[in-house]
Amino acid sequence: MFPSRVFPEGEIQDYKEENLWRATNEEKRMLERLMHDQYNDVRQAAEVHRQVRRYAQKVVKPGMSMIEICELIENGTRNLIEAKGLHGGIAFPTGCSLNNVAAHYTPNPGDKTVLQYGDVMKLDIGTHVNGRIIDSAFTMTFDPRYDSLLSAVKDATNTGIKEAGIDVRLGEIGAAIQEVMESYEVELDGQTYQVKPIRNLCGHSILQYRIHGTKSVPIVNNGDPTKMEEGEYFAIETFGSTGKGYGHDGPEVSHYMRDFNIQRASIRVPRAKALLGSINKNFGTLAFCRRYLDNIGESKYLLALKNLVDSGIINPVPALCDIKGSYTAQYEHTILLRPTCKEVISRGDDY
């Protein structure tokens, strides 16, 4: 893949009028040339993401187990990125949340869930090279009755991307997303539903080896005056629902992540200490799941993992669900606010 090791740019969008001068400013162009290696890393992660998801879109079918689907995607990422420890590979567990479950579900070992024809599955895939993370997601359905739901969320995400830019206030992006999403309706079983943004889910800035940075990008009008800044990476993601438009914690946890702010920890339980060492070596501050612990040879670790969670060293990330019987969809791209323009790094010909 790309013998020259120079990876393609994503979609380029110009900034709005007050920042158009940046496109031809020589000082800003020079800044970008200095960032070549970093940009190339994240573009490699994006190219792997595009190829892996293209394969998944071809082969994933009803009747496959969720473990089978996730392992197909994750093995593809490992192979294409030539996974080498923390220098490149999977950025977080593959999300494959179904129906009213909007986010943060990946199968735990032994999960027997099988994809059905009538399911709405959000595939949230993370890749990285040297900690430069691509976080991008799409929704898969097999029944065309959900088409309006998917169109609403895709349109809302693209609106968020269009509105994003240097010095743009985050609350204004949320207002634009909300207006677009709520303009759609979906008819299911003779009943019409307005598509609602899931208001407690949002996009976020991305830092090196840190999937959730310090800024949140709302998908409703929350009035946040915080501004986007030059050089920042953002995951612009939106979630639409036929339910209440609010996510509550599900009963099961499958994602875990070391607390980014805890550099050293005093642990008295030897098994927990050993497990943390293994987590630090293999995942650092990247998210992981129990299947990944199995993959690196860990066993009989549940009590040790609970100890690390109870100690506040490892943060559990529960699945987020709207009301039972509702359907949720997600679309997401990673963007970079370059000095001269906005780059939608994860854009492909699929979404």
Secondary structure, DSSP 4 states (H G I P E B T S, - for coil): --TT--PPP-EEE---GGGGGGGG-HHHHHHHHHTHHHHHHHHHHHHHHHHHHHHHHHH--TT-BHHHHHHHHHHHHHHHHT--GGGEEEEEEEEEEETTEEE---PPTT---B--TT--EEEEEEEEETTEEEEEEEEE-SSGGGHHHHHHHHHHHHHHHHH--TT-BHHHHHHHHHHHHTT-EEEETTEEEE-EE-TT--EEEEBTTBSS-S-EE-SS------B--TT-EEEEEEEEESS-S--EEEEEEEEEEE-TT--------HHHHHHHHHHHHHTTTS-EEHHHHHHTT--S-HHHHHHHHHTTSEEEEEEEE-STT--EEEEEEEEEE-SS-EEETT--S--
